Amino acid sequence: MAHAYTPGLQVIEALKLTKVRTLPLPGEVVVRVGDRVRADTVIAKTKLPSDVVSVNVVNLLNITPQEIHEFMLKKEGEAIKEKEPIAENKPLIKWFKTVVRSPIKGTVENVSNITGQVLLRKPPRVVELMGYIEGTVTKIEENLGAEIQTTATFIQGIFGIGGETYGELKVVAEAPGDVLTAETIVPEYKGKLLVGGSLVKTGALKKALDIGVKGIIVGGIHARDIKELLGYDLGVAITGDEDIDITVVITEGFGQIAMADRTFNLLKKREGSIASISGRTQIRAGVMRPEIIVPVREAETVRERSTRSISETGMEVGNEVRIIREPYFGRLGQVKGLPPKLQKIETEAKVRVMEVALKTGETVVVPRANVEIIEV
């Protein structure tokens, strides 16, 4: 029988996790199979081409494009220093001599006898690929990167902003329903990943930025606060490349929504550990969730990420779920019943529904497509 539901977030206490880390362009891999790496370990590096600067040599020397090679002091591919002569004319009277100097340090990319332009390229930008997580290198992708395996607490969020970062977990909320305020954030939290409760507001985000907090993990956020922080409306199709020095992971949804007890308690259990987080979110093809990864050192029951998922076994009574449509958006509960017959809803459509026992004690009936399973 087909199963109508939305695959959900993973909240797993101990998971054998594999991350493939690759460069944007071929380069040099500097680790080997068996090496232990940390979040800040450089595992590969490459050089990205920099900007090109155009110099109109023919105009400066008052020559024709066809003559340009006769007046060049530097050839294509040669290195140049800033203000170093790259071309000059050869007048009979030295007072009329004109020297064209390079405005940058770099190399001569191209000398055109058609346009009369000389293209100079700035030095390449070195890009270092970090490990992102603590673990062991299990495979090398030649010239591209490496595969890293670790055992960790793995928590997926529902939305995020900001790229990859890492730091010490610090729980600053007393309970999952607490609001993270600016007063809660103190200078001692610089470089840490803060765990809040149900909501973070603009004031707290801006203070965290000023102090140097690396990341915030919280249940909910208002869209207007994201806009105020970034200065523009954020499309939610894909995030993670924002020009901002903090990463925010939202675990539940938009608005003030208490963080799920299991998520909050797991993060509290891992307080003081070095965690890696990413705010990258993609809701189109190739869904990508923001994530929290906390390496586990003590012996725990480990779940393989490749084991059978709920999508293969179907939804069952007792599954933990989050409702993702109004009027119960963001509410958490457990599947209490799965009536087999189709039922008519407000839109007049006949759909499969489920009975959900909410954390508040109330039982509601919602379409199965309106829930998200929390895989634990």
N, C-alpha and C positions, 0 to 999 in steps of 0.2 A: 504494500500500500504506500502511496506517496505521502510524504510528510510536509505539511505546510508550516513553516516557521522560519525565523531569521537566525542564521548561525550566530553564535554569541562570542562574548569576550572570554578569554582564558584567565583564570585566577588560580594559579597552581603553586603549591608550597615548595615542591622540589621537582625540578624538571631537567632532564638531560637535553641541553640546548646546543644547537650548532649554528654559528653565524659565519657567513661567507663575506669576506672583506675584500673588495676589489678597487683598483685604481680607475680613474676616468680615462686614462691613456696608459699604454704599456710603459713600464718603468723597471725599477729594481726592487726585488723582494729581499728583505734583509733578515728574515727569520727562517728557521728550519723546522721540519717536522719534529715534534717532541718538545720544542721550546715552550716554556711557561711565559705568558705575556700578561700584562695588566692593561687597564683601560688607556693609560697614557703611553704605552709602548709603541714605538714606530715599527710597523711591520713591512711597510713598502713605501717607496717614494718615486716621484716622477717630476718632469719639468713640463709646465704648461706654457705654450707660446704667449708672449706678452703683446702689448699694443704696438702698432706701426705708426711712425711719424713720417709725413711727407715733406720733402724740401724741394722747392721749385728752383733748381739750380740754373736752368736756362734763363729765367727772368733775372735772377740775381747777377749773373755774369753777362747778360745781354748777348747770348749766343743762340744758335739754332739747336733743336733737339738732336740733329744728326751729328753735331760736333761735341756732344756732351762727354763722350769717352776720352777725348783729347785733353779735357780740362780736369778730369777726375784724379784725385790723389789716392783714393781708396777704391778697391775693387769689390765686387759682390762677394759676400761671405767674410770679409775682413772685419776684425773687431775695431771699435772706435771708442774714444773717450769723449766725455762731454766737453764741448768747445774746441775739440780737435779739428784742424782743417781737413775737409773732405774734398774740396775742389777750389781751384783758383784760376784766374785768367793770366795771360802772359803779355802784358803791354810793353811797348818799347820804353815808356817812361814809368818808372817804378811807383810814382805818386798816384798813378791811375790803377794800380793793382787792387783787385778785389778778391778777398778770401771768404769762402763759404765754410762756416764752422758747424759742427754737429750740435744740435740742441740737446742731445741725450747721450747716455752711455749705452752701448749695445753693439749691433752689427749692421753692415750694409746688406739689406735684403734684396734690393733690385735697383738697377740703373737703366732707365728707359730712354732709348733714342727716338721714341715716337712721341711721348708726352713731355719729355724733358724733366720728369720728376725722378727724384732719388728717394727710395723708401728705406727708412731706418727702423730696425726693430729693437725694442727695449729688451733687456736681459730676461730670459725665461723665468717664470715664477715656480719655485720649488714647492711641490705639494707633498706633504707627508701623511700617510694613511695610518691612523692609530688603531690599536686593537679594539677599542670601544668597550670590550668586556674583559674580565680576568678569566683566563682559561689556558688550554693547551692547544698548540698548533697540531692539527691532525692531517692536513693536506696543503700542498703548495700548488697554486695556479701560476705557472711560469710567467714571469714578467708582469703579472697582474695583481696577485694578492695571495691570501691564505684563508683556510678554513679553521675556525677556532671553536673548540668544544668546551663546555662548562656545565656544571650542575648548579642550578640557581632557582630562586623564587622568581616566577615569571607572571607579571600582571599586565594585561592590556587595558588601555584606556579607550574612551569613546571618541575623543577629540584632543588635539594638541597644537601648539605652535612652538617654533624653535627647533633647532637641529639636535644632534647628538651631544651629550655632555655627561659628566660623571661627578660624583662627590659623596660626602658622608650623609647618610639619611638622618634627618632630625625631625621628630614628630613634635609639632608645636600646638596641636589641637588636643584638648582633653577628651573630646568625644567626636564621633563621625558627623554630628550635626552642627558643630561649632563653625563660626565664620572667621576666616583668617583676616585680621585687620592690620593696619599699619603699626599699631601699638604693639602687636605681637612680635614684630620683626626687629631684632636688635643687631648691633654691629658684629657680635660674636658669631652670627650666622653666615658671615662671608664665606663663599666657596662651598656652602652646603646645599643639600636638596631638602626643602622643607615640605613636610606633610601636613596639610590642613584638614578641614572637615567638609562642610557643605558648600562653601562659597569663598571666592577671593575677589576683592574689588580693586578698582584702579589704584587707589591710594596705597594699598599693600603691594601691588605689583611694582609701582614706581619706587617705593621705598626699598623693595628687594633689589631692584636694578641699581639704585644709588649705593647700596651697601656692598653689592657684588655677590648676591645669592645666585647660585648657578641654575637652580630649578625649583619649581613649585608643583606639588602633586595635590590635587584637591577634587572634591566631588563635582562642583558646578561653577559656572561662570556666566555672566551676562554678556550677550553679544556687543552691547554698547561699551562695555569695559574693554573688550578686545580692540574695538575701533579707536577708543581713546588712547590706548596704549600704543598702538601701531601708527595711528594718524590716518588710517584709511579703512574702508570696508574690506573685510577679508572673505574671499570666496572659499568655500569649504571643500571644493572638489579635490584640492591637494594643498597641503601645508608642509612646513618644515624648513623652508628656505627664507624665512623672514629675517630681515636685518635687525636682529635684536639679541642682546647679550644675556638672555635668560630663556629657559625652556619650560613650558607649562604643559602639564598632562592633566586632562580632565577625565575622571574615571566614570562619571555618571551621565552628564548631559548639561544642557543650557538651562540657566536659572539656578536657584538655590536648592540643591538636592544633596541630602546627606550621603556621604560615602558609604558604600556597602560595608556592613560589619566585617565580613570576611576579609575584604581588601584592607580596611583600616587596621584590623588586628594583625594581619600578616606584616604590614609595613611597621607596625609598632614592635613586632617581634624582631624585625631586622634592623631596628634603630641602632645607629652607630656603625653599621656596615657601609662599605663603599658600594654604591649602586650606579648603574648606567641607565640613562633615560633618553628617549627620543620623542619629540613631539610630532614627527612626520605622520600625516594622515592622508589617506587617499580613499575616496569612496566610489571611484569609477572602477573600470576593469582593473584587476590586480589590486584588490583591496589591501590597504596597509593601515595598521593600527598604531597609535602611539603606544609606547611600551616602557616597562620598568623591569630591570633585570638586576637581581641581587645575588651574587655568588654565594653558594652554601658550602660550608666547610665540614660541618658536623654530619655524622651519618644519619641520613633520613631515607624514607621510602621514596625512591626516585621513579618518576613516570617518564617513559620515553615519549618524545613529542610525536613520534610516528605511530603510536598506538591508535586503535580504533577510536574515531571521534563520534560525537553524538549524531552527526549527519549520517553515519552508517547504521546506527542502532535505532534511531528514531527517538522522539521525545517520550519521556516516561513520567509517570506520577512521582513527585518528589524532586524533580529537576528544579534548580534555582533559576529564576528568570527575572528579567527587567522588562517592563512594559515601555515600548518606544513610540506610542501614539497617544494623543489626547483621548479621553480626559484623565488618564492615569499616567501620563508621561513621566518616566523616571522612577516610578514606584517599583519596589522590589518585592518578591514573594516566591512561593513555591507552587508548582503545578499540583492542584488538588484533584482535578478530574479532566478526562479527555473524552467528552461525549462523541460517539462515532457518527451520529447523524449530522447532516448539514443544518445550520440554523440561519434564519433571516436576521440581518442586522439593520441598522437605521437607513442605510443606503438602498435597502430592498434586495441587496445581493444575498445569496445563500452561501455560507462559508463554514469551514470547520472552526470550531471555537474551543476554548479551554476554560476551566475554572482555576482561578489563581487566588491562593490565600496570601493576602498582603501582609507585610510585617506589622501593620497596624491591627491585624486581627480580622479585617474585613475580607470577604470573599467576593470576587468580581468575575464576570464572564466577558472574555475578550476574544477577538479573532486570533487564531494561532499565528497569523502573519504579523501581528502587532506586538510580538514579544521577541526578546533576544535572550537566548540561553547563556547562562554564566557557567562556563566549563570549569569545574573545580577538581 
